[in-house]
Amino acid sequence: MALQCGIVGLPNVGKSTLFNCLSNAKAQAANFPFCTIEPNVGVITVPDDRMTKLAELVHPQRIVPTTVEIVDIAGLVKGASKGEGLGNKFLANIRETDAILHVLRCFENENITHVDGSINPVRDKEIIDIELQLKDLETIESRISKVQKQAQTGGDKQAKTLYDIYVKYREVLLQGKSARSVKLDELDKKLVKDLYLLTNKPVMYVCNVDEASAVDGNAYVDAVRESVKDEDAEILIVAAATEADIAELETYEERQMFLEEAGLKESGVARLIRAAYHLLDLQTYFTCGVQEVRAWTFERGWKAPQCAGVIHTDFEKGFIRAEVIKYEDFITLGSEAACKEAGKMNVEGKEYVAQDGDIMHFRFNV
């Protein structure tokens, strides 16, 4: 699944430092590789302790984790919506992503100049928000002009519905709010799916702090929290400079010791990758055997045949049933055979909604 998170932010906020940490395999636990598709796109494995525990029981020949794509998008400046700087390219790159990781500078350092001369993450956030909102307003105005005549004559019900939704979007954008603040039912969401509004994408604010603030944050982080309290968004605290130091250490043991001394349970990079995975509304199921323990990505709410199709399209076309063991049952009982004997292997049909952590085997016939 080629779903992508785009890392965005003003120049000199630590965006590229974070991306470089993600691109360095040493920044992760053992056996989490990184590969480059293009200079600014990375396929990064998602840390998941469940795989390790399953492998300890099964002793497979190999372990294959699941991945998420991260895109490092060029820094934005004021006027991007009008083509300033790399504006049009920047906005086009965001449009192609499925979710946004918005990096905000929440640290002081006189050696790293800020594009606006002072540290104010709330102002920085608003600069990017405004540019994205202006571009979305341009999109909406164009759509309104296309359907307005049909909608107002009353003969085309769908045009009327679309017009009403577009007007709702225009109203919130003119108020300086993001499109994601408009609440639509599932049917209406499908109708306007082709809008690809920039401010409708799921967003996570990544507060880049100094090492002393890596655990609890600081006043800048508190200000960001207050500013986004009414948004459907998450906040993650990461010390990018510290992550860069961790990436330089040679062994996994050294990296863990560094984290413990800093009062951290795990690296911010690992937390960021997992957060990006969940921001995309992705979940994981496993296939588990002596040849391999493998994690497979699916979208929350998918049914068993769709999940089977992630392995191969023939699995979905010829789907018969799924044999499902819950992760907790497998860990408790220790093997597939023990789960089957204890009645913990369920046979599920086409309507079964897969759950995160399910261990599944598919029966199919093409």
N, C-alpha and C positions, 0 to 999 in steps of 0.2 A: 504494500500500500504506500503510495508516494505522497502522503500528506506532509505538509511542511509548516514549520514555525519560522517566522521571519524575525530576526533581531533588529530592532530599530532604535534610534536615539539621535540626539544632537551630536555634533563632533566633540571628541574629547570627554565622553562620559564613561568610557571603559567598555564600549560595545565590542570593539575588535579584540581587546584583551580577553574578554569572556569567550569570544568565538575561538581564539587561539588556544585557550585552555581546553575547550571542548575538543579541539582538533588534536590534542596531545594525548595519546593512549595512556601515558603515565599518570595523567590526572585522574584516571578512573581506577577502580579495582582491577585485579589481574584479569586478562582475557577480554577486555572491552575495547575492541579495535575501532579505528576511525578510517574512513576512506573518503576521498574527494571526488565528487562528480564534476564540478566546475570549481574555479578558484574560490568562489564564495558560497559553495553548498557542501555541507558535510552530512554523511550518514553516520549516525552515532548510536551505539547500542545502549539500550535502556537497562540500567542496573536493576536486578531483581533477585533478592535473596532466595526466593522460592526455587529458582533453578538449581542453585547450589545444593539445597536440601534434597531435592528430587534426585540429583546426580549422586549424592552420598548413599542413597538407597538403591539406585538402579545400576550404578557403575557403567554408564554408557561409554561408547567409543568416542563420542564427541558431544559437545554442548553448543547449541545455536541460539543465542539470544535474539530478541526482537529489536527493531530499530526505529528511530525517528529522524526526520530530515530537518536540519537547521540551516537557515539562509542568513548570511551576513549582508545586510542591505546598507548601501552607502549612506553616510550621515546626511541629515536633512537640514535645510536652513529656511529662515522666513521667506515666504514668497514661492515655496516649492509648487504650490497649486497653480501658480502662474508661470512655472517653468524656470524659476530662479535656481541657480546652482545645478545640481543633478535632478532637479525637481520631477520632471516627467518620468525619468528612468526610475527614480526612487518610488514614485507612486505606482508605476506599472509593476515594479517588483513586489510591492506590498500586495497589490491586487491578486497576484498569482499564488500568494501564501494562504493557508487555511486558518492561521492564528498568529497573534502578534506578541512578541516578548519585547516590551518597551523598557529600555534601560535608562534609569535616571541617576544622575550623579548626586550622591548624598555624602560626599566627603570633601574636606578642605585639603588643598595641596597647591602652594604658591608656585611650584615648578610646572604644574599642568594648567595652562591657561584655559579659561572658559570662554566659549564663543561670545557670550554676552557680558563677560567681565566680572560676574559674581555667581555664587552658588545659590541656586533657588530651584529645586527640583519641581515644585508645583508650577512655576512659570515655564520651565522647560517642557513639562508635560502639556501645558496649554498651547505652547507654540506648535507642537506636532499635532495635537488634537484639532486646532483651528485649520491647519493646512489640509488634514484629512477630511474634516467637515466641509470645507469649501469645495473640495473635489467631489465629495458626495452630493453636495447641493447642486453642482453643475450637472451631475448624472441625473438627479431627480427632476430638475427643471426640464431637461431634454425629454425625459419620459412623460412628464405631464403634458408637454406640448403635443406629443404624439397621440395621447388617448383622450385629451380633454373634449374634443368635438364629439367623438363617439359616446363618451360618458354622459355628456350633457343633453344629447338628443334622447337618451333613455332607452334606445333600442338594444344596446349591447350590455348585458348584465355584467359580463366579465370586465369590460372596459370600465364600467362604473365602479366595480370593486377595486380594480387596479388604481383608478384615479383617486379613490378615497384613501387607499394605503399610501400612495405617493404624497398626497397632501399631508398626511400624518407625519411622514418622514420630513417633509419640507418644514413643517412647523417646529419640530424639535431641533433640526439643524440650524434654523434661523435663531433659535434661542441659545445657540452655542452648546448644544448637547449632542451626544453621539447617537447614531442610528440604533445602536443596541438598546437604547432606553425605550424604544417603541415595542410594546408587547403585542405580538400577533399570535393567533391560533395556528395550529399545524397546517391547516388548509391554506391559509393566507401566506404562510411562510413558503410553501411550495410554489405558490403563484408568482412570488417575487424573487425566487431563488436566483434568477439570471441577472439580478441587479449587481451582485458582487460589491456591495457597498463596503468601503474601507473601514468605516467606524461601526460596522455590524459584526466584524470578526471578533471572536473571543480574544481577550487581552489579559496579559499578566504584566504587572509593573515590577521590574527587577531593580531594587534599590541597591546601587553599588556603593558600599560603605568602606571605611578604613577597618583595619584589623581589630581595633578595640571595640568596634560596634558590630562585629560579625554575628554575635549571639543575640543581643537584645535590640539592636538598631540604635538610632539617635534622634535628635530633634527633627532633622530633615525627614527621616522615615515617618515620624509621627505626623508631620505636615502632609506627607503624601497620603497616609492612611485617612486623614481627615478629608482630603480633597476628593478621594475616590469612594467615600463611604456609601454614596448613593448609586454607584456603578455596579454592574454585574461583573466584577473583576477581582483578581487575586493579587497579593503582594508577596514577593520573595526577597529576602535579604541575602546578599552575596558580597563578599569582599574580593573583588577581581584580582587585586594585586597579591593578596594572600594565596588565591587559587593559582596564580602564576608561579609563586614560590613553591607551592606543593608540587606543581607539574615538573619542576626542576629536580626533585628528589628521585633517586635512582630506584629504590625498592618500595614495595607495598608496605612493609613494616615501618620504614622511615616516614612514609606519608601518614600512616595511622598515628604514629607517635607525635608528629607535628599537629595533627588535628586534636588529639587529646590535650596537648599543651595549650592549644588555643581555646579549649573548652567546647569543641565541636564534635558531634557524634559521627558525622560524615562530611565529605566535601560539599561545598556549595554547588559545584558542577554536577555532582550526582543528583542533588535535589532539583537542580534546574532541569536536567534531562527528564527526570520523572514528572516534574510539573508540566513540562512542555507536552509530554505524552498524554497526560490527563486533560490538559487544556484543549487538545484536539478531540477529546471525548473518546479516546481509544482505551481498549482493555486487552487482556492477554488470556489466551487459553494455551494449554500445553499438550504436546504428544510426547509420550514417555515410553521408552523401550531400551533394550540393550545396545541398539545401534546408535540412537541419539535421544537426548532430551532436548526438545525444541520449543521455543516460545513463538506463538503466532498472534499477529495483531488483528483485532476486529473492532468495529465501531459498536459502542454501547447500544443495546437493543436489537442487535442482529440475531436472527434465528439460526438454528443448526445448519441448514443447507448453505446459507451465505457464508458461515464460518468454514464449512467444508470447502467451499469454492476458493478460499484463500490459499489452500494447498494446491488445488488443481481444479480447473473449470469442470472437468469430468466428474469430480466428486459431488459438485452441486447439481449438475444435470441428472446424474443417476442416483441421487441420494436415496437411501432406503431408511437408514436409522443411524443414530449416534449412541455410542456406549459411553456414558459419562460417570466419572468419579470426581467427587469434590476433593479439592486439594487437601483440606484438613483431614479427611478420611484416609487419603493415601499416606500422609505423613504419620498419622496415628497407627495405622495397621501395617504399614511398611512395604506393601507390594500390591500389584494388581490382583494376583491370585487371592490374597487375603481379603481384599475388598469385595471380590466376587463371592467368596465363601461367606462373608458376613452380610451379604445382601446390600452392599454399599455401591454396587455398580448399577446405574439406572439406564434402561433402554428408552431413548427419547426419539420422538418423531419430528416431522417437519415444522411443527409449531413451537418447538422448544426454544426459549430465549436463552442464549448462552450467558453464563455468568463469569465474571473475572476470576481466573484461577482454575476453571474447569480443566480436567484432564480428559481428553476426548479421543475416541477412535471412531472412524466413520466406516459404515458399510454402504457400498454403492454398486450399481450395475449399469453399464452403458451399452 
